[in-house]
Amino acid sequence: MKLKSIITFLTLCVTLSTYGAKGVNPYIEKLSFYLYPENAVSTPSRPYYMPDGDSYLQLSPDHRRVVKYSTATGKEIETVFNCEKTRETSIESVQGFSLSPDGSRLLLYRNYRSIYRRSYTAEYYVFDIYRNILQPLSTNHPRQQVPVFSNDGLMVAFVADNNIYLKKLIYNTELPVTTDGEYNKIINGHPDWVYEEEFKSTGSIVWSPDNSTLCYLKYNETQVPLYSLPLYDSYCSPDKKYSLYPGEFTYKYPVAGEKNSIVTLHSYDIETRKTKNINFEDSRIEYIPRIEYIPNGQNLLVSTLNREQNRLEVYSVNPKSTVVKSILVEESKTWVLPETYENMTLTPNNFIILSNRSGFNHLYQYSYSGALQRQITSGEFDVTDFYGTDKLGNIYYQSTATGPLNRVISKIEAKTNRIVNLSPEKGTASATFTPSLNYYTLRYTSSTVPPVFKLMQTAGNKEIRVLEDNSKVVAKYRDLPKKEFITVNSNGVTLNAYIIKPKDFDPSRRYPVIMTQYSGPGSQQVTDSWSVDWQFCAAEAGYIVVCADGRGTGGRGRDFLTITYKNLGHYETIDQVNVAREIAKLPYVDGKRIGMTGWSFGGYETLMCLSADNSPFAAGVAIAPVTDWRLYDSIYTERYMSTPQMNEQGYNESAPLNLTNKMNSELLLIYGTADDNVHPANSVEYVSSLQAQNRLCSMLLFPNMNHSISGCNSRAQVYAAMMEFFNTKL
């Protein structure tokens, strides 16, 4: 790149000479048509099914009622909850609710306050449906977290201030289950930051089927180093206490190779109020990502992982006697699929896991003694979701059986073992089943069809009614150019890609190209599914947009996925560079004007591509990128890279921070200053390394924004800056 005397900082108010007299980027308005909320599709409100599946509950549009509807007809049966007619306590509105397992009570919440990506606190209320009585969940704690009904609906366990409390609804009493909770030290009943982010966990409390025992995880994060992020009195979310001196947000964040929380399992006896510690003798155990009771049983199934996450051991635990028995060990030469423990399905008689031990993801059924009973699915395709087994023994799942670009819903008939596809072979389908699997909502989409939602009856796969067809979205975006799916050869490996050409495409012209990608392990950007985003604005502006899924991405079996193990960024970069070089050969492409962009892992891969030998990229925009895996969290990083202590060479070679001497492209770096996921230090250290090499870049930062950079129209500003940058450099 050309040396400049100063680093160019692109801020929210960019230079007047670039963006016009008023300093407003012209793309901000253009992009609004393609970005949220303009690009949002209509989705049916989430139904909370009653236990029999024949009826469901939904929150009214004004958030003042919970209404019961017939599943079969969709007609209103009755109002179950009405803010204006409750006894004892009244509230003006609610933001959401959940239903007790027995269907007798609701947990309603309001004043939702986000913590991290998935976690939040709120003011909860318990509503007795039959008695029409509404009461606060707690009078001692104004805000609560992860409340869980007992199976009989008579008790609720919840977390407040890092401790677990037990509310007995009949007696209206509240008891502490734990007392040692302390901010940034001890967490009871809900996960720490890294568990929530990487194990997709929000709560760690489970009830025994007979309601006699409460089991929970305790996270001791005392030894995890603190991480601080600056907070400012920004114009997006003003906070005047930071108007003169910045504040800071401090939390526990374990980076790769450093100490994690010590996680332990405990059981609490409801009658005796005694707590027991459940110990595992294996010193290899580092993580406990899941705990779940066997339906109608006395034992708890506990999933454990070693630090490298290549050994999953499942234990059957008796919480009363604290006897622990190993029933399953799943090992891998790379990493155990997170889906293996995240999507484990427990039935009264057996449990089902997803494993890629055969080379592709398939379903396996085990007894609770640990005996493999059968392999349910097989073939050279990946099972991507498991929905369950109905009362007749029919099995329902989602897979790539019709090709990696597609997701098809299938049924294995119990009597004949015949596989029947319940959705079109091309496109992307998913399903949400009722508890008894007598009905399901089918969501279907393709690159030309916005999501269509239909209610289906499993018996005979009968369509009951269309819930939403998104016809308005069809009309709104009917003039968009179409995605064209192509394949590209990279060192003998066939990669899937799509290309979007300008609407007025002229094959006699030579166009600049913007390549976009995510590239993270197991991800997929190239699927036959509907999406409208900034890419179509770029096509309107005269760019060809290309996206390719390189090696390491999902939907194509174990070998394609795990080739990047301990060597992130290597094969991904080879593939993206090869795609760029193949695209440059097209007669309508100007090979000297190819840019690259990506967010998060995609931002990381953008930096890797710009530093590749003889990089074909003239410019790149990296958004919230990792620049050295030593700076990222332990669970995610070590799953794919092991620890820095065990894989020093891999960490050194995979860090863009170590490759700035080879970065010879124009670069725009974008990040949020309050990114609790990929910390701003990644970008700051990268800029520092560039400066040490006498290489400089352009930068755009968003004060107090997190990893998603959303709110205050900031997403449009991100892509507007990107478009203006590419216009200048390409």
N, C-alpha and C positions, 0 to 999 in steps of 0.2 A: 504494500500500500504506500501511497505518497506520504512522506514525512510532513508534519505540520508543526508550527511553532507552539501551538497550544492544543489541548484536548477540547473537542467540541461537545459541549453539553446541550443536548436537546431537552428542554424542559417543557412543562405544559404550555408555557408561553414561548413559542419558538421565535426565531428572528423575523422581524417584520419584512425584511427583504425577501425571505423565502416564501412566507405564507400570506402575503398581501398586507394591505394597509391596516387591517384590524387585527392582524396576527392570528387569524383563524385558519387552521388547515382545511382546505376545501373538501378533503376526503371524509371528514367527520360526518358531514350531512349525508354524503353519498353512501357511506358504510351503514348508516342506520337501517336501511332497507334490508340488509343482509344479516344483521346481528340481532342478538336478543335485546328487547322483547319482540321486535318485528318478525324475526324468523321462527318464533315459537309455534309449535303445533299444538292442537287441542288434545288433551288427554282426559279420559273419563276420571272423575274423582275416585280416589282410592276406596274400595269397599272393605268394610270390616265384617267378614262373614260370621254369622252365628254358627255354633258348633256343627249343626246338621247341614250347613251349606245351602239350605233352601231359602234363606233370607239374609240380608246384610244391612249394615248401618252406614250412613254417610252424613257428613256435616253439611248443613244447609249453606247456600251461598252467602247468607248474611252472618254466618258463624254464631247463630243464636239457638239453633236446634240441631239435635241428632235424630235422624229419621230412619225408620226401618222400611225396607223395600223387599218385594218378592224377587228372588233371583230369576225365576222363570219368566215373569211378566214385566219386571221393572217398575211395577206400580207401587205407589206408597201404601204401606199397611197401617202405620201409626207413627206418631211422634213419640220417641222414647225419652228425649230430654228437651226441655224448653226453658231457656233462661228466665222467662217471665213467670214461670209457674212452679219453681222449686220451693221446697220447704226448708226452713232453718237458715239457709244461706242463699244469697242471690248474687249473681255476677252478670255483667252486661253482655259479654261475649266470650268465646273460647277460640283458641288457635288450632286445637287438635284434641284427639282422644284415643284411648285404647279400651279394649273390652276384656273383662275377666274371662278366664278359660271356661267357666260355667255359664257365662252369658248373663249374669245377674247384676253386674255393676260396671260402671264406666270410670276410667281415670281421665279427667279433663284437665287441660292446662292452658294457661295464658301467660303473657309477659315473658315469652321465650327470649332467652339470652344465649347467644352462641359462645362456646368456649374454643374448640378447635374445629376441624373439618366436619366431624360427626356429632360431637358432644355438645350438650347445652344444659342449662338449668332453667327452671320455670316455676311458676306457682301452680301447684297441682290441687285438684279437688276430687273427692270420691263421691260418685252419685249412685245411690241405691235405686235401681230401675223400678222395682215393685213398690217401694215405699215413697218414691219421689223426694227423697231426702238428699240434699247436697251439703257436704261438709269439707272444710279444708283438710288436706292430707295431713298437714302438721300445723300446730299452733305454736310450736317451739322454734321452728326453722322456717323463715319466710320463703326460702327457695329450696327446691329439691332437685334431685337428679336420679335418673334410671330407676324409677319405681317399678316394682314387679309384683303382680298379684300372686297369691297362693292359688293352688289349683281349685280350691273350693270357694274362692272369691271372698274369704272372710278376713284375710290379712294382706298387708302390703309391706314389702321391704323396700327401703329407699336409702339414698345417700344424701347427706348434707354435711358440708365442711369436712369431707374426706372420711366420714364415719358412716356406718350402716345403722339404720334405725328400723324398728319393727312396729307397725301400726296394727293393732287388733281392732277391727272395725266394730264388732259387736259391743265391746266394752269401751270403745273410744279411748284406748290407752296407747301410749307411745313409749317404747323401751329401747335403750341403746344396745346394739349387738356388739359394737366395737367402741373403744374410747381413745385409741392411740393415734387416730388420724391427725396429720399435721401437714400443712401446705409445704410442698417441696421436700417432704420427708416420707410420710406414710400415707398411702392411698388405700382405702378399703372399698371393694365392691365396684369400682370402675377403673379402667386402664389408665396407665400413664400415656404421655404423648406418643411415644413410638409404637406402643401396642395398638393404640387407636388408629394411627396412621397406616401402619403396615400389616396388622392382623385384622383390620376392619372391625375392631371390637369397640363397643360403647358401654357394655355392662358386663359385670363379672359376678352376678348373683343368680343362683338357681334354687328352686324349691323342689323338694322330694315330692313324688306323686301323692303320698299320703299326708302331705302338709306338716309332717312332724319335724323336718330338718331343713335348715337353710345352709347351703354351701356357698363359699365365696373365695375370691382370690384377694390377697393382700400384696401390694406393690411397695416395696421398701426402696425408695429412690434416693436415700440419704447420700450414697456414695457417687451418684451420677452428677457430673459437673453441671453447674448452672450456665445458662446461656442468656444473654441480655440483648434486646433489640431497642433502639431509640424510638421514642414517641414524640411527635411534634404537634403544635397547634395548627394543623393543616386546614385548608379551606374546604376540604371535602367533608370532614367530620371534626368540626372545631372543638377544641378542649382548651379553655383559657388558662388552665393551671400550667400548661406548657408554653404559654405565650412568650415568656422571657427566658426560661431555662427548660431544655428538653427533659422529658421523663424517660422511663424505660420499662419494658415488659421483660420480666425474668422468669425463666422456667427451666425444667430439667430436660436436657436433650443429649442423649448418648450418641456420639459420633463413632464411626467405624473403629473397632479395636479398643474402645474405651469401655468403662464399666457400665453395665446395664442395671436396671432395677432387679432386686432379688424378689422373686415372686413365689409365694407360698399359698398352699391350699388349706382351708379350714372348714369345719362344720360346726353349726350352732344348733343345739337341741331346743326346740320351742318350749317344751314342758319344763325341763330342768334349768334352762338358761345357761347351760354349760357349753364352752367352746373347746373343740378338740383340734389339735394340729395333725394334719395328714402328711406324713413324710415319705419321700421317695429316696431310696438309697443310692440310686445311680448318680454319680457326680457329674456325668455328662449332660444332665438336664439343665438347660439354660432358660427355656421358654415353656409356658403353659398357655397356648393360644386359645384353647377351647375346653369348657367343662359343660356336661349335659347329662341329665338323668335318663336312665333307660325308662321308656314309657311303661307305666304300671309295675315298675320294679323298685328294688331297694338300693341298687348300686348306681354309681356315678361313673360315666365314661370320661376319662381325662386324657387329652392329647398333649404330648410333650415333644419338644425338639431340642437337639443339641445346638450349640452355638452356630455351627456352620449350616444348620438346617438341612442336612442331608440324611438325617436319621429321625424318623417319626416313630415314637413308641406310644401306643394306646394302652391305658391301664383301666381295669375295672376296680372301682374303689367302693368299699363299704364304709360310708361316713360314720356309722355308729361304732363299729369295731375298729375302724381305721385300717383294716386289712387291705393291702394293695396287691393286685395281681396283673402282670403283663399279659395282654391277649393279642397284640399285633405289633409287629415291627415292620416298617416300610423304609427301605434304604435306597439311596441313589448315588451314582457316581458324581452327580452334579448337585442338584437341590431337589427336595421333595416338593411337588406342586402344592402351593397354598390351598388349591381347591380340594386337596385330599382331606385336610382337616376342617377347612371352612365350610365345605358342602357335605360333610358326613351326615348321613340320614339315619336316624334311629327309629326302629319300629318295635312293637312289643316282642318280636321273636328273633330279630336279627338286625344288623346294621350294614349299610352300603357305603362304600367309599369310591372315589374316583382316583385312578392311578394310571400313570403312563409307563408302567413296567414293561409292557409289550412293545413299546415304541410309539403308541398312540394312547390318548386318554380314554379309558374305558371303565365300566362299572363292575365292581366286585362285591359279592355278598358274603358276609361272615356271620357265624353264630357268636353269641356272647361268651362262649368259651374260647373263641379265637380261631375256630376251624373255618377254612375257606369252603363255603358251600357251593358256589358257582361263580363263573365269570358271566355276567349278564349280557354284555355287548362285546363285539369284536369286529375287526376290520381295519383298513388303512384310512381311518378318519378319526377325528377327535370328538368325544362326547363333551359338550360344553356346559350342560346343566342337567340336573336330575330333578324331576317333579314329583315322583312318588309312585305308589302302587295302589290301585283302587281295590274295592272289596272283592272283585272277581279275580284279582291277581294280575291284571293288565298293568304294564310298566310304561311310564311316560318320560321322555327325555328330549333334550335338544342336542343337535350335533352338526358336524360339517360333512355329513355323509354324501351330500350332493356337490361338494366342492368347498374349498376354504373361503370363498367369497360369500358363501351362503350360510344360513342357519335354518335348519328344518326341524319341526316338531314331529316326533315319531312315537308310535305305540307298539309294544311287543305284546301280541295277543297271548293270553295265558294258555288257552286250549291248544292252539296250533303252533305257537312260538313264531308266528309270522310277523314280519315288521311292516307296519302300515304308516305311511307319511300322512300327517294330519294338516300339513301346510304346503304351499307350493314349493317345488323343488328349487326354484330360483328365487333369490331375495332373502330377507332376514325376518324370521319369525321368532317370537318368544311367547310364553304363556304364563298366566297366573291362575292356579287352580283353587277351588274351594277346599276346605279341610277334608271333606270326604271324597274329593275328586269326582263329584258328580257333574260339575260344571267347570268351565275355564274360560278366561278372557284371552282371546288370541290377538296378538299384536303383529301385524304384518306390514312390511315396508320393502321398497326396492329403491334403486337410484332414481327412478322416475315416478314412484308412488309414495306420497307422504304416508305416515302411519295410519293404518285402518284398524280399528278395534271392533272385534265381534265377540258376542257371548255365544259360547258353544256348549252343547250338552255332550258329555263323553260317550254316552250310550248312542251308538250309531254315528258319532261325530256330527251331530245335527246342529245347524246354525239356528240360534234362537232369534237373535236380532243384531243389527249393526249399532254399536254404541257411539261410534264417532268415525266419520269417513274423511274429515279434513278437506272437504270439497273447496272451502274458501282458500286454503293454502294452495291447492291445485291451481285455482284461478289466479291467485296472486303471483305465482312464480312460473306460470306456464311458458313464458318467453325466455327463460334461462337457457343457456347452452347446456347440452347434455354431457354427463361424464362418459368418457369412452374408456372401457377397461382394456388394458394391453398387458403383454408380458415382455420382460426385458431379461436378457442373458447377462449374468455376472459371473465370470470365471467358471462357466459351465453350469451354473445354478439358475433356474428359471425363477424370476421374481414377478409378483403381481403388482400392477400399478394402474393408476388412472390418469387421464389427461383431460383437461378442460380447455377448450379453445375459445377465443373470442366469438361472440355471436355473429359478427360480420367477417368471420375468418376467410382470408384470401390465401390460398396455397402458393401464390406467386410471391408473397411477401416473406420477409424473414423477421420473426418475432423474438423478443426477449422472453426468458423463461424464469418463473419463480418455482423452485422445488420446495415442497413442504413435507414434513415427516415428524413422527414421534420416535419410532425406532426402539422403544423400551422393551425389555423382556416380556414376551407373551402378549404384547399389544397388537392391535390391527387397525390400520387406517383405511385399508383398501377392502371394503366390503360392499356388497350389493345392497345398499341401504340409503335412505333419504338423508340428505344434509344440505343446508344452505348456510354459508358463512362467508368470510371475507374473500375466499378464493374466487367467488363469482364476481365480486366487485373488481378484483384484479383482472379477470378475464374481460370485463366490460372496459377496463382501462387500457386494454391492448396487450395483455400478457397471456402467454400460455402457462397454465399451472399444471404441475406434475407432482404426483405423490406415489411413492413406492414403498412397499414393505420389504425390508431387507432381512437377512438372516438374523435370528434371535427373536423375531416376532411370532405371533401365535397362529393357531389354526392349521398347522402343517406338520404336526407330529413332534416327537421328542428330539430327534437329531437336529432338525432345522431350528428348534427353539434353543437347545442347550449348547450349540457350537460356540456361543460367546462366553461360556463359563470361565471365570477368572481372567477374562480378557476383554472387558466391555470396551466398545468403541472401535475395535479392530475390524471385525468382519462387517459391522454396520457401516463403517466408513468406506471400506472397499466397495460395498454394494452401492451406496449412494453416489460415489464418484463414478463407478461404472455406468450407473443409470444416466448420470449427467452426460457422460461421453457418448452414450448411445443416442440420447435425445439430441445431442448436438449434431449428429449425422443426418437428422431429418432435414429435408430441403427447405422447410419453412421455419427453421430455427436458426437464430444467430448464436452460434456456439461461444462467442466472446461476451455474450450478455446473459449469463445464467446466474441466478441468485439462489440462496438457500435460506430457509427460516424454520424455526421450531420453538416450542415452549417446553420448559422443564427438561426432561430427557431429550426432547427434540432440540432444545437450545444447546444442551451439551453436545449433541451430535452435530449441530451446525458448526460449533467451534472446532470439533474434530475434523470436519470436512474442509473448513477453511485453512487448516494447518496440514492437510494431506500433501504428500509429494506431488508436485505438478498439479495442484488443485485446479479444477476447471471452473471454480466459482469466482466470479468477479466481485461479488458482494454477499453479505449475510446479515441477517437480523436474528440475534439470539435473545430469547426472552426467558428470564428467570433460570439461567443455566447452572448446572453443576459444573464446576471447573476443576475439581479434584475430589475423587471419591472419599478421600480421608476427611473431607468436610461434611459428608452427608451421614444420615442416620445409620445406626448399627444394623438393624434388622434387614432393611432393604439392601444395603450395600453388601453386607457379608453373605446374604443369600446367593448373590451372583459373583462375588469377588473373594470370598473368604475374608480373613482379617488382614490388615496391612502387615502385621507381624508374620503371617504365613504366606503372603503373596506380595512381597515388596516390589518385585519386578512388574507384576501386573498393574499395581497401583501407579507406579511411575510412568509406564507406557500409556496408560489410559487417561492421563490427566491433561486436558488442554492447557492447564497452568504451566506444564513443562514443555509445551510446544509453541509458545508464543514467538520463538525465534524463527519459526517456519510460517507464521501467519502473515500472508502477503495480500490479503483481500481487504476491501473496504468493509467495516463492521459497525453496526449499530447494536449496542447492548442495552437491554431494558430490564428493569427489576423494580420490585416494591420494597420500600425501606423497612417494612414490618413483616417480611416473609418468614414465617415460623417454620416453613418446610425446607426450601432451598434458601439458606441464609444469604443476605446481601454480601457477606464476606466472600462468597464465591466470585461475584462480579468485581468487588473492590480489589481482591488479590489478583484477579486476572488483569485488570487495568494496570495495577502496579507492575506486574510482570511485563506487560507490553511496554510500559514506560522505560523499564530497565533495558529493553531491547531497542529503544528509540523508535518504538512503534506505538501509534496512538489510535484511538477509536472515538466514535461518537457515542453519546450515552443519553438515555432518558430514564429518569427515576420518578417513581410515584410515592410521595410521602404517605406514610402510615398504611400503605396497601400491602395485602398479604400475597400469597402465591398466585391467586386467581386474578389479581388486579381487576376488581370489579367494583361497581358503584360510581356515582358521579360521572357517568358516561366515559369512564376511564378505558373500558375495553375498546370503544371506538377510537379513542385517542391513541391507544397502542397500535392499532392497525393503520390508522391514518398516518402516524409517524413512519411506520414501516413502508407504506405505499409511497410517501414523499421521498423517503430515503432511496428506495429502489428506482424511482423516477430519476433521481439525481445521478445515481451510480450506474444504472443499467441503460 
